[in-house]
Structure formats: structure tokens, C-alpha cells
């Protein structure tokens, strides 16, 4: 997803529409006080930024993140691409073993 002009990874939990009051968007038009419209949103759970050391050691090919507790409602137009985040337990170069998620672009493409 794209947030603040930066790419982040997130898992979509569900899609929904939220009612939004149009009043206040057009301050000079007082007839719109009761005008509502729906915004399409995705409720997402965020992943951490990629592990910098693994990214460097893998020549920018291994993108590894952890799943965060942060949940956001975002405009669906901020979804840039669909990827898979594959869970895997990994021993980091520091010797610490962690459960991490690895990004895979275009899942299923190799079998189609």
C-alpha cells in the first residue's frame, strides 16, 4: 500500500464502505448539509519495514517483515499491488530465531 508517498506492506482483513457527510468539504455551499456519500476502504493490518540486514545480504532480493499490531482503514485506491507474505521461522545473522513473513510477488504465476 502507499502511505505518505512511501510503500508499506499490509494484510487486508476486509473491505467495506463508510458513510461520509459531504458537509464541510464544500464550505461555500450550504445546501449540502445532509448530503452523504460512501467511501470504499480496506481495513488492513500492517507489516514492519523490511529487515535491512537481510535485504543487504541477499542483494535486495529477500524481503522479510514481521506482522505488527497496527490496524488501519485506508482508501482502496492506496492499494498498489497484491503480493503474498509467506510465514517462515528464520535464524537471523545475529543468531536470533524469529517468525517472519517473506514477500512473494505474483503468487501462482509460475504454475499458470
N, C-alpha and C positions, 0 to 999 in steps of 0.2 A: 504494500500500500504506500501511497505517497502522503506524508505528513510534513508540513512546514518545509516543502521543497526538498525533502530527503526521503529516500526509500527505506522502509522498515518491513519486517516480516510479521504476519499475524495470521491467526486461525479464525476463520469466520464461524461464529457459533450459530447465528441465524440472521435472516433478512427480515425487515419489517418496514412499515410506513408510519411516520409520525405526523400527527396533525400540527400545523404551524399557522399561527394567526398572522395574516399579512399586515395587520395594523402595525405601524412603526417602521415598516420598510419603506413606505411612501408617506413621509410625514406631511407633505403638502396636499395630500388627497384625503380628506376627512370622511368620504363615503365608504372607505374600505375597512371601517371599524369591525365589521362582522364577517369579513372575508377570510376564509380558511383554505389552505391547500395542504397536500400531503408531500412530505419529503421521503425519498427512498433511502434507507440507511441499512448498514450492516453492523451488527454487534460483533466485535472481534476481541480475541484475547491475544495480547502482544507477545512476541518473542524478543529476546535480548538482541543486541547488536552482535554480529559475528565475532567469534573468538579470534582476535588479531594475530596471535602467535601461530595458531593452526593455519590461518589463511596465508600467512607469510611462508611457513614451512612447506605448504602444498602448492606454492606458486599461484596463489589466488584461485585454486580450484575446489578446495574443501571449505564449504560454508557451514559452520557449526554454531548453533544457538541453544539457549535454554528457554523454556516456557515460563513467562512471567505471570504474576497475578493481576496485571493491569488489564482492565476491560474497558473498551471504548465503543461509542456509537459514532460511526463515520459515514459520510456521504458515499454511496456506492460508486460514484464516479472517481473516487480516490483509489479504487482497486485497479492496479496496474497490470497484474498478471496472476495466473493461477499456477501454483507450484505444489510440490509435496514436501512435507517435513517428515523425514524418516527417523523414528526413535532408535537410539543405539547407546549402549553403555561404552564409554571410552576412557582409556587412561591417557591423560594429558601429558605433554612433555615434562611438566613439573612433577609427575608421579601421582597426581590426584586422579581418582576414578570418579567420573560423573555420568549421569544420564543426560544426554544431549540429543538434539534433533539436527539432522543434516538435510540441507536443501537439495531437492532434485527437480530440475526443470523438465517440463513436458512429460510427466509420468505416463507410462503406457505407450509412448511413441515408438519405442523400439520393437513392440510386438504387433503394431498395426501395419 
